[in-house]
Amino acid sequence: MIARHEAKEFVETEIANYPKPESDRYIILDEETIEKEWGWVFFYTSEKWHQTQELKYAVAGNAPLIVERSTGNIVVTGTAEPVENYIKEYECSQSKNA
């Protein structure tokens, strides 16, 4: 089992490897994190977008990341649907694997 701070570190490492906007970096939106029995859903965006809300700093494709509490595995969700749909999909897939 991992703790939330460890899960966040895993996500920070993961997004550090993503192509970054010029002169910017990705940050985790702690206030948006969803905690579930099985883990967490972390959201991230560019730091400049978060600070300014200027469209020129917005990033596309920054799908929320699920981190499993039991394994630390990261599961990328999507951006086409509300995050609740991806959470339900994840939960259904886990119940089928149990």
Summary of the structure (lengths in Angstrom):
residues: 98
radius of gyration: 13.9
end to end distance: 17.2
largest distance: 44.4
contacts: 244
relative contact order: 0.18
helix: 41%
strand: 20%
